[in-house]
Amino acid sequence: MKLGPHIKELFRRERKTALSKGVAAAWPICLGYAPIGLAFGVLAQKAGLTPLEIGLMSVIVFAGSSQFIAVSMLAAGASAVSIVATAFIVNLRHFLMSSALAVYLKNSDRKKLTFFSYGVTDESFAVNLTRFRESDWDLNSALVTNFSANITWLITTVLGGFSGQFIPAHAFGIDYALVAMFICLLVFQLKGSIYVISAMIAGIFAVFLSILIPGNSYVVIASMAAAAIGVALKKKAGSGEGR
């Protein structure tokens, strides 16, 4: 069955609109990814990875925190099993992010959802969730946002791998890049006293548990404990207002 010219034109406009909306939403993410991706590439090169291996990791894993952690563990001589297990634990938060986005993607094409889920990161999650809540946002626009960020990350990490040979280790505070990114993400989430309290509890728990528990699992435990306390405080505050 052939499509009429009017229907073809409508599809063309929809694709163009999704592309423009997705790119417009993605450029702040891409702007942030550029220095962090370069920093990761440099660190990965110092850990012994080639630009090709760095590119493959950025395609297969595509998770900044896990990639930074994996490179650090590789440099420290950790086993493959411990690296995979640590990355899995660190990325458990993606289950929660995907669940939050799934509410807005009911009855969507499963193939598109597969590609969309691949591109979910902390930054794209925050942007897409905000757009789904506040504006006329659809899966096509969200896909453009995710893959714009993905391509930027891939290109900058590989460029960092190539340029790493010309940059001394620990130069320009590169090894602090990931920490700085998560501090920024945290600051933008602090929209009330309960969020501030939860963040402080998570930090205190993480420092205390890091002394008692080997590895990086203390990060997940501290985050879950702080989130539970935050939910309890929010419910208590809500019940207090209703009295």
C-alpha positions in Angstrom: 0.0 0.0 0.0 1.5 3.3 -1.1 1.3 6.3 1.2 -0.2 9.5 -0.2 2.0 12.7 -0.6 0.2 14.4 2.3 0.9 11.5 4.7 4.5 11.3 3.6 4.9 15.0 4.2 3.3 14.6 7.7 5.8 11.8 8.6 8.7 13.9 7.3 7.6 16.9 9.4 7.2 14.6 12.5 10.7 13.2 12.0 12.2 16.7 11.5 10.4 18.0 14.7 11.6 15.0 16.7 15.1 15.6 15.5 15.1 19.3 16.3 13.5 18.8 19.7 15.8 16.0 20.7 19.0 17.8 19.7 17.8 21.0 21.4 17.3 19.0 24.6 20.6 17.1 24.3 23.1 19.9 23.7 23.6 20.7 27.4 24.3 17.0 28.1 26.7 16.9 25.1 28.4 20.1 26.4 29.0 18.4 29.8 30.0 15.1 28.3 32.8 16.6 26.2 35.3 17.4 29.0 34.4 14.3 31.0 34.7 12.1 28.0 38.1 13.5 27.2 39.1 13.0 30.8 38.0 9.4 30.7 39.9 8.7 27.5 43.1 10.1 29.0 42.7 8.0 32.1 41.9 4.9 30.1 45.0 5.4 28.0 47.1 5.8 31.1 45.6 2.5 32.3 46.8 0.8 29.1 43.8 0.8 26.9 44.0 1.5 23.2 41.7 4.0 21.5 39.9 1.1 19.9 39.3 -0.6 23.3 38.2 2.8 24.7 35.7 3.2 21.9 34.4 -0.4 22.3 33.9 0.2 26.1 32.0 3.4 25.4 29.7 1.6 23.0 29.2 -1.6 25.0 29.0 -0.1 28.5 28.1 3.6 27.9 28.1 4.4 31.6 30.5 7.1 32.8 30.8 6.1 36.4 31.2 2.4 35.6 33.8 3.1 33.0 35.8 5.3 35.3 35.6 2.7 38.0 36.5 -0.1 35.6 39.6 1.7 34.4 40.7 2.4 38.0 40.3 -1.2 38.9 42.1 -2.3 35.7 45.0 -0.1 36.7 45.0 -1.6 40.2 45.1 -5.1 38.7 41.6 -6.2 39.7 40.1 -9.4 38.3 37.5 -9.3 35.5 34.9 -10.8 37.8 35.3 -8.1 40.4 35.1 -5.4 37.8 31.9 -6.8 36.2 30.3 -7.3 39.7 31.2 -3.7 40.8 29.9 -2.2 37.5 26.7 -4.2 37.9 26.1 -2.9 41.5 26.9 0.7 40.6 24.5 0.5 37.7 21.6 -0.9 39.7 20.2 2.6 39.8 19.3 2.2 36.1 16.4 -0.1 37.1 14.9 2.7 39.1 15.4 5.3 36.3 13.9 3.0 33.7 10.9 2.3 35.9 10.3 6.0 36.3 10.4 6.6 32.6 8.3 3.5 31.7 5.2 5.3 33.0 5.4 7.7 30.0 6.2 5.0 27.5 3.2 2.7 27.6 2.2 1.0 24.4 5.4 2.2 22.7 7.2 0.2 20.0 9.3 -2.5 21.6 12.2 -2.1 19.2 12.4 1.6 19.9 12.2 1.0 23.6 15.1 -1.4 23.4 17.3 1.3 21.8 15.9 3.9 24.2 16.8 1.8 27.3 20.3 1.4 26.0 20.8 5.2 26.0 19.5 5.9 29.5 22.1 7.6 31.7 21.8 9.9 34.7 21.8 13.0 32.5 19.5 11.8 29.8 17.1 10.4 32.4 16.9 13.8 34.1 16.3 15.6 30.8 13.8 13.2 29.5 11.8 12.9 32.7 11.5 16.7 32.9 10.4 16.9 29.3 7.9 14.1 29.7 6.4 15.8 32.8 6.3 19.4 31.5 5.9 19.4 27.7 4.8 17.6 24.6 7.6 15.0 24.5 7.6 11.6 22.7 9.8 8.5 22.4 11.3 9.7 19.0 12.5 12.9 20.6 13.8 11.1 23.6 15.7 8.7 21.3 17.4 11.6 19.5 18.4 13.0 22.9 19.9 9.7 24.1 21.8 9.0 21.0 23.1 12.5 20.6 24.6 12.1 24.1 25.9 8.6 23.2 27.7 9.8 20.1 29.3 12.7 21.9 30.5 10.4 24.6 31.9 7.9 22.1 33.8 10.6 20.1 35.2 12.4 23.1 36.4 9.3 24.9 38.2 8.1 21.8 39.8 11.5 21.3 40.9 11.4 24.9 42.5 8.1 24.2 44.4 9.5 21.3 45.5 12.6 23.1 46.3 10.8 26.4 49.9 10.1 25.2 50.6 13.8 25.1 49.1 14.6 28.6 51.0 13.8 31.8 49.2 11.7 34.4 47.1 13.6 36.9 47.5 16.8 34.9 44.7 19.5 34.9 42.8 17.6 37.7 41.5 15.1 35.1 41.1 12.4 37.7 38.6 14.6 39.6 36.3 15.0 36.5 33.9 12.3 37.5 33.6 13.5 41.1 32.9 17.0 39.9 30.2 15.7 37.5 28.3 13.9 40.3 28.6 16.9 42.6 26.9 19.0 40.0 24.2 16.4 39.5 23.7 16.3 43.3 23.5 20.1 43.6 20.7 20.3 41.0 18.7 17.6 42.9 18.8 19.6 46.2 15.3 21.2 45.9 14.3 21.1 49.6 15.4 20.3 53.1 14.5 16.6 52.8 16.8 16.3 49.8 19.7 18.0 51.7 19.2 15.8 54.7 19.1 12.6 52.5 22.3 13.7 50.8 24.1 14.3 54.1 22.9 11.0 55.5 24.2 9.2 52.3 27.6 10.9 52.6 28.0 10.1 56.3 26.9 6.5 55.8 29.2 6.0 52.8 32.2 7.3 54.8 31.4 5.1 57.8 30.6 2.0 55.8 33.8 2.4 53.6 35.8 1.7 56.7 33.8 -1.5 57.5 33.0 -2.9 54.1 35.6 -3.8 51.4 35.0 -2.9 47.8 32.5 -0.4 46.5 29.2 -1.9 47.7 29.1 0.6 50.5 28.0 3.2 48.0 24.9 1.3 47.1 24.1 0.4 50.7 24.5 4.0 51.8 22.4 5.3 48.9 19.5 2.9 49.6 19.6 3.6 53.3 19.5 7.4 52.8 16.7 7.1 50.2 14.6 5.0 52.6 15.1 7.6 55.4 14.3 10.4 52.9 11.0 8.7 51.9 10.1 8.2 55.6 10.8 11.9 56.3 8.7 13.0 53.3 5.8 10.8 54.4 6.0 12.1 57.9 6.2 15.7 56.7 3.1 15.1 54.5 1.1 13.5 57.3 2.0 16.4 59.5 0.7 18.9 57.0 -2.5 17.0 56.7 -3.4 17.3 60.3 
